[in-house]
């Protein structure tokens, strides 16, 4: 039985890049975002407005991050998923426990999700992250949002105004960046750092279109 012509025909077809199929029930990524799929890896089935990133007893200075999520008109947005991750006190992303995708492994173990309440509020309890060893990158917290049924995208990193590594150029950039002002002033209360990072959905996010309102 002659099959050689058929085999040659297959071999002569152009090689096409492998494009992964879109995962079902996942919001599309809005704008350029390397590794944004990590926000879905390990996403709990139920979420609260108050979440813990670093377990109790994690070495480091305790920190609480709070904020209000609004739309471009300033209206509080309930039900938005806020995702955050950061380094440990030594500036390292500690390896996650259990299985995780490549992107999620890069995010490390100190990561968590919160869903905004009826007033658009969220809260994370964690530790203050350390700066990368041997560099000039300031301490920071990475943040993303998932707008259910609409899309996901990253926000500008939370930066600490009291960090000596923070430059005036970075202050100007992050004060009017993706998702609103990302420069926070830490306050020490009850033995922990307190910072507030309000989020404006879609602000300065390329390709963003607000959700239609009923």
Backbone as a printed PyTorch tensor [residue, N CA C, xyz], in Angstrom:
tensor([[[  0.8620,  -1.1970,   0.0000],
         [  0.0000,   0.0000,   0.0000],
         [  0.8920,   1.2380,   0.0000]],

        [[  0.6890,   2.1370,  -0.9710],
         [  1.5570,   3.2870,  -1.1420],
         [  1.0720,   4.4560,  -0.2760]],

        [[  1.8250,   4.7850,   0.8030],
         [  1.4670,   5.9200,   1.6570],
         [  2.5110,   7.0370,   1.5940]],

        [[  3.5970,   6.7780,   0.8670],
         [  4.6910,   7.7420,   0.8750],
         [  4.2480,   9.1260,   0.3660]],

        [[  3.4760,   9.2300,  -0.7400],
         [  3.0700,  10.5680,  -1.1890],
         [  2.3050,  11.3360,  -0.1230]],

        [[  1.4710,  10.6180,   0.6520],
         [  0.6910,  11.2760,   1.7000],
         [  1.6040,  11.8030,   2.7980]],

        [[  2.6100,  10.9820,   3.1580],
         [  3.5660,  11.4150,   4.1800],
         [  4.3320,  12.6320,   3.7080]],

        [[  4.7930,  12.5960,   2.4330],
         [  5.5120,  13.7420,   1.9030],
         [  4.6280,  14.9890,   1.8950]],

        [[  3.3490,  14.7960,   1.5950],
         [  2.4370,  15.9360,   1.5720],
         [  2.3290,  16.5710,   2.9510]],

        [[  2.2760,  15.7270,   3.9870],
         [  2.2140,  16.2540,   5.3490],
         [  3.4880,  17.0000,   5.7030]],

        [[  4.6230,  16.4270,   5.3100],
         [  5.8980,  17.0550,   5.6420],
         [  6.0870,  18.3750,   4.9210]],

        [[  5.4060,  18.5430,   3.7990],
         [  5.5700,  19.7670,   3.0260],
         [  4.6980,  20.9040,   3.5280]],

        [[  3.7790,  20.6140,   4.4640],
         [  2.9170,  21.6630,   4.9840],
         [  3.7360,  22.6410,   5.8090]],

        [[  3.4120,  23.9300,   5.7840],
         [  4.1660,  24.9060,   6.5820],
         [  3.9520,  24.6640,   8.0650]],

        [[  5.0050,  24.8880,   8.8380],
         [  4.9090,  24.7410,  10.2850],
         [  4.2570,  25.9770,  10.8710]],

        [[  3.2170,  25.7770,  11.6330],
         [  2.4920,  26.8860,  12.2430],
         [  2.8050,  26.9420,  13.7240]],

        [[  2.8680,  28.1370,  14.3120],
         [  3.1360,  28.2370,  15.7460],
         [  1.9910,  27.6530,  16.5500]],

        [[  2.3480,  27.0120,  17.6440],
         [  1.3350,  26.4450,  18.5190],
         [  0.7280,  27.5530,  19.3590]],

        [[ -0.5640,  27.7350,  19.2430],
         [ -1.2610,  28.7630,  20.0020],
         [ -2.1670,  28.0700,  21.0030]],

        [[ -1.9580,  28.2740,  22.3070],
         [ -2.7910,  27.6050,  23.2910],
         [ -4.2310,  28.0640,  23.1860]],

        [[ -5.1370,  27.1310,  23.3510],
         [ -6.5460,  27.4750,  23.3170],
         [ -6.8960,  28.3170,  24.5310]],

        [[ -7.8360,  29.2400,  24.3400],
         [ -8.2630,  30.0660,  25.4600],
         [ -8.9140,  29.1870,  26.5180]],

        [[ -8.5180,  29.3890,  27.7530],
         [ -9.0820,  28.5940,  28.8360],
         [-10.5300,  29.0060,  29.0640]],

        [[-11.4140,  28.0320,  29.2620],
         [-12.8160,  28.3650,  29.4720],
         [-13.0130,  29.1030,  30.7870]],

        [[-14.0020,  30.0080,  30.7970],
         [-14.3920,  30.7230,  32.0080],
         [-13.2720,  31.5770,  32.5850]],

        [[-12.3410,  31.9970,  31.7530],
         [-11.2990,  32.9180,  32.1940],
         [-11.4580,  34.2390,  31.4630]],

        [[-11.3470,  35.3010,  32.2130],
         [-11.4400,  36.6130,  31.6000],
         [-10.2330,  36.8620,  30.6950]],

        [[-10.4310,  37.5400,  29.5750],
         [ -9.3010,  37.8010,  28.6790],
         [ -8.3380,  38.8190,  29.2810]],

        [[ -7.0810,  38.7190,  28.8690],
         [ -6.0720,  39.6760,  29.3090],
         [ -6.2140,  40.9490,  28.4820]],

        [[ -6.2580,  42.0800,  29.1490],
         [ -6.3860,  43.3720,  28.4790],
         [ -5.0070,  44.0150,  28.3900]],

        [[ -4.5790,  44.3200,  27.1820],
         [ -3.2750,  44.9340,  26.9820],
         [ -2.1480,  43.9290,  27.1050]],

        [[ -0.9330,  44.4200,  26.8980],
         [  0.2410,  43.5570,  27.0170],
         [  0.4690,  43.1980,  28.4770]],

        [[  0.6970,  41.9210,  28.7250],
         [  0.8600,  41.4880,  30.1170],
         [  1.5330,  40.1260,  30.1340]],

        [[  2.8350,  40.1140,  30.3620],
         [  3.5870,  38.8700,  30.4160],
         [  3.3070,  38.1510,  31.7300]],

        [[  2.7580,  36.9380,  31.6450],
         [  2.5090,  36.1480,  32.8430],
         [  1.2090,  36.4410,  33.5490]],

        [[  0.3110,  37.1860,  32.9040],
         [ -0.9520,  37.5260,  33.5680],
         [ -1.8140,  36.2950,  33.8620]],

        [[ -1.5450,  35.1960,  33.1330],
         [ -2.3400,  33.9900,  33.3820],
         [ -2.1380,  33.4540,  34.7870]],

        [[ -1.0820,  33.8880,  35.4620],
         [ -0.8190,  33.4110,  36.8210],
         [ -1.9140,  33.8140,  37.7970]],

        [[ -2.6860,  34.8430,  37.4690],
         [ -3.7350,  35.2670,  38.3960],
         [ -4.7970,  34.1880,  38.5560]],

        [[ -4.9140,  33.2900,  37.5780],
         [ -5.9190,  32.2340,  37.6470],
         [ -5.3790,  30.9470,  38.2700]],

        [[ -4.0740,  30.8260,  38.3730],
         [ -3.4550,  29.6090,  38.9000],
         [ -3.5580,  29.6100,  40.4220]],

        [[ -4.3850,  28.7240,  40.9510],
         [ -4.5890,  28.6640,  42.3930],
         [ -5.7000,  29.5550,  42.8960]],

        [[ -6.4050,  30.2190,  41.9860],
         [ -7.4950,  31.1090,  42.3860],
         [ -8.5470,  30.3420,  43.1840]],

        [[ -8.8020,  30.7250,  44.4400],
         [ -9.7980,  30.0110,  45.2510],
         [-11.1990,  30.1370,  44.6560]],

        [[-12.0310,  29.1640,  44.9580],
         [-13.4030,  29.1950,  44.4490],
         [-14.2560,  30.2120,  45.1950]],

        [[-13.9190,  30.4870,  46.4430],
         [-14.6220,  31.5060,  47.2150],
         [-13.6060,  32.5230,  47.7240]],

        [[-13.9910,  33.7780,  47.6750],
         [-13.0940,  34.8570,  48.0820],
         [-13.8230,  35.8240,  48.9980]],

        [[-13.0690,  36.4190,  49.9100],
         [-13.5910,  37.4230,  50.8270],
         [-12.8900,  38.7560,  50.5790]],

        [[-13.4430,  39.8430,  51.0940],
         [-12.7610,  41.1370,  50.9560],
         [-11.4530,  41.2150,  51.7360]],

        [[-11.2960,  40.3660,  52.7340],
         [-10.1090,  40.3770,  53.5980],
         [ -9.3450,  39.0770,  53.3740]],

        [[ -8.0950,  39.1900,  52.9370],
         [ -7.2840,  38.0000,  52.6590],
         [ -5.9130,  38.1530,  53.3050]],

        [[ -5.2870,  37.0180,  53.5430],
         [ -3.9320,  37.0080,  54.1060],
         [ -2.9650,  36.4600,  53.0590]],

        [[ -1.8630,  37.1880,  52.8480],
         [ -0.8270,  36.7510,  51.9150],
         [  0.2580,  35.9830,  52.6510]],

        [[  0.9000,  36.6170,  53.6070],
         [  1.9360,  35.9570,  54.4090],
         [  1.2950,  35.3270,  55.6360]],

        [[  1.6010,  34.0730,  55.8680],
         [  1.0430,  33.3810,  57.0210],
         [  1.5350,  34.0210,  58.3130]],

        [[  0.7370,  33.8700,  59.3540],
         [  1.1700,  34.3380,  60.6650],
         [  2.4840,  33.6530,  61.0290]],

        [[  3.4500,  34.4280,  61.4520],
         [  4.7590,  33.8650,  61.7630],
         [  5.7680,  33.9980,  60.6470]],

        [[  5.3360,  34.4560,  59.4620],
         [  6.2860,  34.7020,  58.3750],
         [  7.2800,  35.7760,  58.8190]],

        [[  8.5820,  35.5380,  58.6840],
         [  9.5620,  36.5520,  59.0830],
         [  9.3450,  37.8650,  58.3300]],

        [[  9.4420,  38.9570,  59.0520],
         [  9.2730,  40.2630,  58.4330],
         [  8.3980,  41.1710,  59.2620]],

        [[  8.3030,  42.4150,  58.8320],
         [  7.4960,  43.4080,  59.5290],
         [  6.0590,  43.3250,  59.0310]],

        [[  5.0840,  43.1220,  59.9290],
         [  3.6890,  43.0120,  59.4960],
         [  3.2350,  44.2570,  58.7280]],

        [[  2.4130,  44.0190,  57.7200],
         [  1.8940,  45.1080,  56.8920],
         [  0.4610,  44.7980,  56.4980]],

        [[ -0.3860,  45.8170,  56.5260],
         [ -1.7580,  45.6960,  56.0480],
         [ -1.9600,  46.6580,  54.8870]],

        [[ -2.4290,  46.1140,  53.7760],
         [ -2.7030,  46.8910,  52.5690],
         [ -4.2100,  46.9410,  52.3590]],

        [[ -4.7720,  48.1390,  52.3110],
         [ -6.2030,  48.3070,  52.0880],
         [ -6.4270,  49.2390,  50.9080]],

        [[ -7.6760,  49.3040,  50.4610],
         [ -7.9990,  50.2240,  49.3850],
         [ -9.4490,  50.1140,  48.9610]],

        [[ -9.8630,  51.0590,  48.1380],
         [-11.1930,  51.0830,  47.5400],
         [-11.0300,  51.0060,  46.0280]],

        [[-11.8150,  50.1520,  45.4000],
         [-11.8010,  50.0120,  43.9420],
         [-12.9870,  50.7820,  43.3740]],

        [[-12.7090,  51.6870,  42.4400],
         [-13.7650,  52.4640,  41.8040],
         [-13.6410,  52.3700,  40.2870]],

        [[-14.6970,  52.7940,  39.5960],
         [-14.6050,  52.9050,  38.1430],
         [-14.0630,  54.2870,  37.7820]],

        [[-14.0100,  54.5900,  36.5130],
         [-13.4280,  55.8570,  36.0690],
         [-14.2480,  57.0680,  36.4990]],

        [[-15.5000,  56.8360,  36.8920],
         [-16.3490,  57.9180,  37.3780],
         [-16.3330,  58.0270,  38.9060]],

        [[-15.5150,  57.2040,  39.5560],
         [-15.4010,  57.2750,  41.0080],
         [-16.4300,  56.4650,  41.7690]],

        [[-17.1620,  55.6010,  41.0890],
         [-18.1830,  54.7900,  41.7610],
         [-17.5570,  53.5120,  42.3010]],

        [[-17.7720,  53.1790,  43.5840],
         [-17.2210,  51.9420,  44.1590],
         [-17.6970,  50.7210,  43.3820]],

        [[-16.7790,  49.7570,  43.2180],
         [-17.0630,  48.5740,  42.4060],
         [-16.9850,  47.3070,  43.2570]],

        [[-18.1350,  46.7430,  43.6190],
         [-18.1250,  45.4760,  44.3660],
         [-17.8190,  44.2970,  43.4530]],

        [[-17.3170,  43.2220,  44.0380],
         [-17.1330,  41.9720,  43.3080],
         [-15.9240,  41.9090,  42.4140]],

        [[-15.0300,  42.8840,  42.4830],
         [-13.8010,  42.8600,  41.6850],
         [-12.7390,  42.0680,  42.4410]],

        [[-12.0220,  41.2070,  41.7300],
         [-10.9650,  40.4060,  42.3540],
         [ -9.6480,  41.1720,  42.2650]],

        [[ -9.0290,  41.3750,  43.4160],
         [ -7.7220,  42.0320,  43.4950],
         [ -6.6890,  40.9690,  43.8410]],

        [[ -5.6330,  40.9080,  43.0650],
         [ -4.5660,  39.9130,  43.2450],
         [ -3.2770,  40.6500,  43.5570]],

        [[ -2.5250,  40.1460,  44.5400],
         [ -1.2660,  40.7880,  44.9240],
         [ -0.2220,  39.7280,  45.2320]],

        [[  1.0350,  40.0580,  44.9400],
         [  2.1440,  39.1760,  45.3130],
         [  3.3970,  40.0110,  45.5100]],

        [[  4.3300,  39.4730,  46.2920],
         [  5.5380,  40.2470,  46.5900],
         [  6.6380,  39.3330,  47.1180]],

        [[  7.7990,  39.9170,  47.3470],
         [  8.9490,  39.1810,  47.8630],
         [  8.8280,  38.9740,  49.3690]],

        [[  9.7290,  38.1410,  49.8970],
         [  9.8240,  38.0070,  51.3460],
         [ 10.6890,  39.1390,  51.8950]],

        [[ 11.0150,  39.0790,  53.1790],
         [ 11.7620,  40.1800,  53.7850],
         [ 13.1750,  40.3270,  53.2100]],

        [[ 13.6630,  39.2740,  52.5590],
         [ 15.0060,  39.3070,  51.9790],
         [ 15.0080,  39.6910,  50.5030]],

        [[ 13.8320,  40.0350,  49.9660],
         [ 13.7580,  40.4300,  48.5650],
         [ 13.6980,  39.2780,  47.5860]],

        [[ 13.3360,  38.0860,  48.0700],
         [ 13.2700,  36.8830,  47.2360],
         [ 11.8100,  36.4510,  47.0990]],

        [[ 11.4460,  35.9330,  45.9110],
         [ 10.1300,  35.3210,  45.7370],
         [ 10.2510,  33.8580,  46.1490]],

        [[  9.8060,  33.5040,  47.3520],
         [  9.9910,  32.1270,  47.8170],
         [  9.1670,  31.1610,  46.9820]],

        [[  9.7030,  29.9750,  46.6810],
         [  8.9900,  29.0230,  45.8220],
         [  7.6260,  28.6650,  46.3970]],

        [[  6.6090,  28.5470,  45.5340],
         [  5.2820,  28.1650,  46.0130],
         [  5.2350,  26.7020,  46.4020]],

        [[  4.3060,  26.3840,  47.2620],
         [  4.0950,  25.0000,  47.6600],
         [  3.1430,  24.3400,  46.6660]],

        [[  3.4320,  23.1050,  46.2870],
         [  2.5660,  22.3760,  45.3820],
         [  2.7650,  22.7790,  43.9370]],

        [[  1.8410,  22.2960,  43.0970],
         [  1.9440,  22.5310,  41.6580],
         [  1.5790,  23.9680,  41.3290]],

        [[  2.2530,  24.5070,  40.3420],
         [  1.9600,  25.8560,  39.8680],
         [  2.5250,  25.9990,  38.4690]],

        [[  1.9070,  26.8730,  37.6730],
         [  2.4020,  27.1210,  36.3260],
         [  3.7150,  27.8830,  36.3960]],

        [[  4.3710,  28.0110,  35.2450],
         [  5.6290,  28.7400,  35.2150],
         [  5.4750,  30.1640,  35.6990]],

        [[  4.4060,  30.8390,  35.2420],
         [  4.1910,  32.2200,  35.6570],
         [  3.9120,  32.3030,  37.1480]],

        [[  3.0780,  31.3940,  37.6500],
         [  2.7500,  31.4120,  39.0740],
         [  3.9720,  31.1070,  39.9250]],

        [[  4.8510,  30.2590,  39.4480],
         [  6.0650,  29.9580,  40.2030],
         [  6.9600,  31.1980,  40.2970]],

        [[  6.9680,  31.9950,  39.2470],
         [  7.7430,  33.2340,  39.3060],
         [  7.1700,  34.2000,  40.3400]],

        [[  5.8700,  34.1290,  40.5620],
         [  5.2420,  35.0090,  41.5500],
         [  5.5700,  34.5760,  42.9730]],

        [[  5.9280,  33.3210,  43.1570],
         [  6.3320,  32.8580,  44.4740],
         [  5.1700,  32.4770,  45.3800]],

        [[  5.5070,  32.2460,  46.6290],
         [  4.5380,  31.7600,  47.6160],
         [  3.7010,  32.8760,  48.2340]],

        [[  4.2290,  34.0830,  48.2820],
         [  3.5370,  35.1830,  48.9580],
         [  2.6130,  35.8850,  47.9690]],

        [[  1.4250,  35.3180,  47.8110],
         [  0.4410,  35.8240,  46.8580],
         [ -0.9460,  35.5680,  47.4080]],

        [[ -1.9120,  36.3670,  46.9790],
         [ -3.2690,  36.1740,  47.4770],
         [ -4.2860,  36.9640,  46.6720]],

        [[ -5.5600,  36.6500,  46.9210],
         [ -6.6860,  37.2510,  46.2110],
         [ -7.7130,  37.7570,  47.2210]],

        [[ -8.3630,  38.8520,  46.8860],
         [ -9.4850,  39.3540,  47.6740],
         [-10.5650,  39.8270,  46.7070]],

        [[-11.8160,  39.7150,  47.1340],
         [-12.9300,  40.2000,  46.3130],
         [-13.5650,  41.3950,  47.0190]],

        [[-13.6830,  42.5060,  46.3280],
         [-14.1700,  43.7170,  46.9620],
         [-15.5950,  43.5560,  47.4820]],

        [[-15.8700,  44.2420,  48.6080],
         [-17.1930,  44.1580,  49.2180],
         [-18.1450,  45.1540,  48.5540]],

        [[-19.3110,  45.3460,  49.1720],
         [-20.3310,  46.2080,  48.5770],
         [-19.8620,  47.6470,  48.4190]],

        [[-18.8660,  48.0460,  49.2110],
         [-18.3250,  49.4030,  49.1340],
         [-17.0620,  49.4860,  48.2800]],

        [[-16.7120,  48.3830,  47.6130],
         [-15.5140,  48.3670,  46.7870],
         [-14.2230,  48.2090,  47.5620]],

        [[-14.3060,  47.8210,  48.8380],
         [-13.1230,  47.7540,  49.6960],
         [-12.4750,  46.3740,  49.6580]],

        [[-11.1490,  46.3730,  49.8220],
         [-10.3910,  45.1290,  49.9460],
         [ -9.3130,  45.3220,  51.0040]],

        [[ -8.7600,  44.1930,  51.4810],
         [ -7.6850,  44.2550,  52.4840],
         [ -6.8120,  43.0110,  52.3790]],

        [[ -5.5000,  43.2350,  52.4540],
         [ -4.5260,  42.1430,  52.5400],
         [ -3.6840,  42.3260,  53.8020]],

        [[ -3.4980,  41.2460,  54.5420],
         [ -2.5470,  41.2180,  55.6490],
         [ -1.3230,  40.4420,  55.1930]],

        [[ -0.1480,  40.9960,  55.4110],
         [  1.0660,  40.3460,  54.9360],
         [  2.2690,  40.8780,  55.7110]],

        [[  3.4110,  40.9420,  55.0350],
         [  4.6070,  41.5680,  55.5820],
         [  5.0960,  42.6130,  54.5900]],

        [[  5.9280,  43.5010,  55.0680],
         [  6.5170,  44.4740,  54.1490],
         [  7.5930,  43.7760,  53.3240]],

        [[  7.4870,  43.8610,  51.9930],
         [  8.4550,  43.1420,  51.1490],
         [  9.8360,  43.7740,  51.2060]],

        [[ 10.8460,  42.9430,  51.0220],
         [ 12.2040,  43.4460,  50.9210],
         [ 12.5410,  43.8060,  49.4890]],

        [[ 13.5150,  44.6900,  49.3200],
         [ 13.9860,  45.0450,  47.9800],
         [ 14.8580,  43.9280,  47.4230]],

        [[ 14.9290,  43.8420,  46.1030],
         [ 15.7780,  42.8340,  45.4730],
         [ 17.2220,  42.9950,  45.9580]],

        [[ 17.8860,  41.9020,  46.2720],
         [ 19.2580,  42.0000,  46.7840],
         [ 20.2160,  42.6130,  45.7610]],

        [[ 21.0400,  43.5080,  46.2250],
         [ 22.1110,  44.0370,  45.3970],
         [ 21.7030,  44.9490,  44.2680]],

        [[ 20.4790,  45.4470,  44.2870],
         [ 20.0320,  46.3100,  43.2040],
         [ 19.4900,  47.6250,  43.7130]],

        [[ 18.9410,  48.4150,  42.7890],
         [ 18.3810,  49.7040,  43.1650],
         [ 16.8670,  49.7640,  42.9640]],

        [[ 16.2280,  48.5930,  42.7820],
         [ 14.7710,  48.5470,  42.6330],
         [ 14.1350,  48.7180,  44.0090]],

        [[ 13.2130,  49.6640,  44.1680],
         [ 12.5920,  49.8750,  45.4750],
         [ 11.7200,  48.6950,  45.9030]],

        [[ 11.4010,  48.6540,  47.1810],
         [ 10.4220,  47.6850,  47.6770],
         [  9.1060,  47.9080,  46.9250]],

        [[  8.4000,  46.8270,  46.6390],
         [  7.1600,  46.9910,  45.8920],
         [  6.2570,  45.7770,  46.0600]],

        [[  4.9900,  45.9910,  45.7670],
         [  3.9800,  44.9280,  45.7540],
         [  3.3380,  44.9290,  44.3740]],

        [[  3.3650,  43.7770,  43.7090],
         [  2.7250,  43.6380,  42.3970],
         [  1.2190,  43.4690,  42.5850]],

        [[  0.4450,  44.0590,  41.6770],
         [ -1.0100,  43.9540,  41.7800],
         [ -1.6480,  43.7660,  40.4030]],

        [[ -2.7230,  42.9950,  40.3980],
         [ -3.5570,  42.7860,  39.2130],
         [ -5.0140,  42.8930,  39.6620]],

        [[ -5.9040,  43.0590,  38.7060],
         [ -7.3290,  42.9440,  38.9920],
         [ -7.9670,  42.0050,  37.9760]],

        [[ -9.0420,  41.3800,  38.4100],
         [ -9.9060,  40.6100,  37.5170],
         [-11.2930,  41.2290,  37.6180]],

        [[-11.7640,  41.8010,  36.5200],
         [-13.1370,  42.2830,  36.4680],
         [-13.9880,  41.1350,  35.9390]],

        [[-14.8030,  40.5130,  36.7860],
         [-15.5370,  39.3150,  36.3740],
         [-16.3350,  39.5340,  35.0950]],

        [[-16.1510,  38.6020,  34.1610],
         [-16.8650,  38.6640,  32.9010],
         [-16.3770,  39.7330,  31.9480]],

        [[-15.2710,  40.4070,  32.3020],
         [-14.8050,  41.5120,  31.4600],
         [-13.3390,  41.3730,  31.0700]],

        [[-12.4330,  41.2690,  32.0370],
         [-11.0190,  41.1530,  31.6910],
         [-10.1210,  41.2300,  32.9080]],

        [[ -8.8480,  40.9430,  32.6700],
         [ -7.8350,  41.0430,  33.7220],
         [ -6.6380,  41.8210,  33.1860]],

        [[ -5.9570,  42.5280,  34.0710],
         [ -4.7900,  43.3180,  33.6790],
         [ -3.9920,  43.6660,  34.9290]],

        [[ -2.7330,  44.0280,  34.7020],
         [ -1.8930,  44.3750,  35.8400],
         [ -2.0160,  45.8590,  36.1580]],

        [[ -1.7250,  46.1970,  37.4010],
         [ -1.6700,  47.5770,  37.8640],
         [ -0.2160,  47.9480,  38.1180]],

        [[  0.0500,  49.2330,  38.2170],
         [  1.3930,  49.6330,  38.6190],
         [  1.6640,  49.1620,  40.0470]],

        [[  2.9190,  48.8060,  40.2970],
         [  3.2980,  48.2810,  41.6030],
         [  3.0820,  49.3170,  42.7030]],

        [[  2.7000,  48.8220,  43.8720],
         [  2.6790,  49.6660,  45.0650],
         [  4.1200,  49.9990,  45.4330]],

        [[  4.4080,  51.2800,  45.5950],
         [  5.7360,  51.7520,  45.9950],
         [  5.6100,  52.5330,  47.3020]],

        [[  6.6370,  52.4390,  48.1360],
         [  6.6040,  53.0510,  49.4610],
         [  7.3570,  54.3850,  49.4480]],

        [[  6.6560,  55.4440,  49.8350],
         [  7.2370,  56.7830,  49.7560],
         [  8.4390,  56.9560,  50.6800]],

        [[  8.5210,  56.1700,  51.7480],
         [  9.6430,  56.3020,  52.6790],
         [ 10.8450,  55.4410,  52.2870]],

        [[ 10.7770,  54.7820,  51.1400],
         [ 11.8750,  53.9210,  50.6920],
         [ 12.9910,  54.7890,  50.1060]],

        [[ 14.1960,  54.7300,  50.6570],
         [ 15.2840,  55.5660,  50.1250],
         [ 15.6550,  55.2390,  48.6810]],

        [[ 15.2710,  54.0600,  48.1950],
         [ 15.5770,  53.7090,  46.8060],
         [ 14.5890,  54.3040,  45.8100]],

        [[ 13.4890,  54.8420,  46.3080],
         [ 12.4770,  55.4150,  45.4220],
         [ 12.9660,  56.7680,  44.9020]],

        [[ 12.9980,  56.9150,  43.5840],
         [ 13.5080,  58.1390,  42.9710],
         [ 12.3670,  59.1140,  42.6640]],

        [[ 12.6720,  60.4100,  42.5190],
         [ 11.6350,  61.3710,  42.1280],
         [ 10.9810,  61.0110,  40.7920]],

        [[ 11.7490,  60.4560,  39.8680],
         [ 11.1830,  60.0530,  38.5790],
         [ 10.1510,  58.9460,  38.7640]],

        [[ 10.4340,  57.9970,  39.6500],
         [  9.4840,  56.9240,  39.9080],
         [  8.2340,  57.4520,  40.6020]],

        [[  8.4020,  58.4110,  41.4930],
         [  7.2480,  59.0070,  42.1610],
         [  6.3210,  59.6370,  41.1320]],

        [[  6.8710,  60.3840,  40.2000],
         [  6.0390,  61.0280,  39.1720],
         [  5.3530,  59.9940,  38.2940]],

        [[  6.0730,  58.9410,  37.9530],
         [  5.4980,  57.9250,  37.0730],
         [  4.3710,  57.1640,  37.7600]],

        [[  4.6320,  56.6780,  38.9670],
         [  3.6630,  55.8000,  39.6180],
         [  2.5010,  56.5620,  40.2520]],

        [[  2.6400,  57.8700,  40.4160],
         [  1.5360,  58.6480,  40.9670],
         [  0.4000,  58.8120,  39.9670]],

        [[  0.6630,  58.5800,  38.6940],
         [ -0.3780,  58.7220,  37.6670],
         [ -0.3060,  57.5660,  36.6810]],

        [[ -0.1180,  56.3740,  37.2050],
         [  0.0770,  55.2150,  36.3550],
         [ -1.1550,  54.3540,  36.2010]],

        [[ -0.9170,  53.0760,  35.9390],
         [ -2.0000,  52.1250,  35.6820],
         [ -2.7920,  51.8730,  36.9600]],

        [[ -4.0730,  52.1950,  36.8920],
         [ -4.9320,  51.9500,  38.0440],
         [ -4.9090,  53.0390,  39.0900]],

        [[ -4.3110,  54.1880,  38.7830],
         [ -4.2910,  55.2790,  39.7510],
         [ -2.9810,  55.3710,  40.5120]],

        [[ -2.9670,  56.2170,  41.5230],
         [ -1.7630,  56.5140,  42.2990],
         [ -1.2980,  55.2790,  43.0580]],

        [[ -0.0660,  54.8280,  42.7580],
         [  0.4680,  53.6230,  43.3960],
         [  1.5030,  53.9390,  44.4680]],

        [[  1.7560,  55.2230,  44.7370],
         [  2.7120,  55.6090,  45.7690],
         [  1.9750,  55.7180,  47.0990]],

        [[  2.4140,  54.9660,  48.0880],
         [  1.7390,  54.9520,  49.3880],
         [  2.6960,  55.4460,  50.4650]],

        [[  2.1290,  56.0460,  51.5150],
         [  2.9160,  56.4850,  52.6580],
         [  2.6300,  55.5510,  53.8320]],

        [[  3.5850,  54.6960,  54.1780],
         [  3.3590,  53.7640,  55.2850],
         [  3.2140,  54.5020,  56.6180]],

        [[  2.2730,  54.0390,  57.4180],
         [  2.0880,  54.5440,  58.7700],
         [  2.1840,  53.3700,  59.7330]],

        [[  2.8660,  53.5980,  60.8410],
         [  3.0600,  52.5360,  61.8250],
         [  1.9600,  52.6380,  62.8750]],

        [[  1.1230,  51.5990,  62.9580],
         [  0.0550,  51.5690,  63.9530],
         [ -0.0960,  50.1600,  64.4970]],

        [[ -0.1980,  50.0630,  65.8160],
         [ -0.4320,  48.7750,  66.4700],
         [  0.5870,  47.7220,  66.0460]],

        [[  1.8390,  48.1360,  65.9110],
         [  2.9020,  47.1880,  65.6150],
         [  2.9640,  46.7110,  64.1810]],

        [[  2.2560,  47.3940,  63.2690],
         [  2.2560,  46.9670,  61.8650],
         [  2.2440,  48.1880,  60.9570]],

        [[  2.7840,  48.0090,  59.7540],
         [  2.6970,  49.0450,  58.7390],
         [  1.2930,  49.0460,  58.1430]],

        [[  0.7530,  50.2390,  57.9270],
         [ -0.5580,  50.3990,  57.2990],
         [ -0.3790,  51.2290,  56.0320]],

        [[ -0.8540,  50.6950,  54.9070],
         [ -0.7920,  51.4420,  53.6500],
         [ -2.1250,  51.3200,  52.9240]],

        [[ -2.4340,  52.3350,  52.1350],
         [ -3.6840,  52.3280,  51.3700],
         [ -3.3800,  52.5800,  49.9010]],

        [[ -3.8860,  51.6680,  49.0700],
         [ -3.7240,  51.7850,  47.6220],
         [ -5.1010,  51.6800,  46.9800]],

        [[ -5.7080,  52.8340,  46.6760],
         [ -6.9780,  52.8300,  45.9700],
         [ -6.7270,  52.5120,  44.4990]],

        [[ -7.7230,  51.8930,  43.8730],
         [ -7.5900,  51.4240,  42.4940],
         [ -8.7010,  52.0250,  41.6390]],

        [[ -8.3200,  52.6010,  40.5170],
         [ -9.2880,  53.0930,  39.5370],
         [ -9.2490,  52.1470,  38.3420]],

        [[-10.3210,  51.4170,  38.1380],
         [-10.3450,  50.3980,  37.0910],
         [-10.1130,  51.0190,  35.7130]],

        [[ -9.1520,  50.4490,  34.9930],
         [ -8.9170,  50.8540,  33.6170],
         [ -8.1170,  52.1180,  33.4150]],

        [[ -7.8100,  52.8510,  34.4870],
         [ -7.0950,  54.1140,  34.2910],
         [ -5.7020,  53.8740,  33.7060]],

        [[ -5.4310,  54.4990,  32.5700],
         [ -4.1390,  54.4110,  31.8800],
         [ -3.7670,  52.9790,  31.4870]],

        [[ -4.7790,  52.1440,  31.2560],
         [ -4.5590,  50.7710,  30.7940],
         [ -4.8560,  50.7200,  29.2970]],

        [[ -3.8510,  50.4510,  28.4960],
         [ -4.0330,  50.4050,  27.0490],
         [ -5.0460,  49.3330,  26.6660]],

        [[ -5.9540,  49.6930,  25.7700],
         [ -6.9330,  48.7410,  25.2770],
         [ -8.1210,  48.5300,  26.1880]],

        [[ -8.2080,  49.2820,  27.2740],
         [ -9.3080,  49.0760,  28.2260],
         [-10.5770,  49.7780,  27.7560]],

        [[-11.6900,  49.0640,  27.8700],
         [-13.0020,  49.6410,  27.6360],
         [-13.8660,  49.3480,  28.8530]],

        [[-14.4750,  50.3680,  29.4300],
         [-15.2910,  50.1370,  30.6290],
         [-16.4250,  49.1640,  30.3520]],

        [[-16.7940,  48.4550,  31.3960],
         [-17.9440,  47.5620,  31.2840],
         [-19.2100,  48.3740,  31.0430]],

        [[-20.0820,  47.8270,  30.2200],
         [-21.3610,  48.5000,  29.9970],
         [-22.2290,  48.3460,  31.2310]],

        [[-22.9460,  49.3810,  31.5560],
         [-23.8270,  49.3610,  32.7250],
         [-25.2570,  49.1630,  32.2690]],

        [[-25.9680,  48.3290,  33.0380],
         [-27.3630,  48.0450,  32.6780],
         [-28.2270,  49.2810,  32.8850]]])
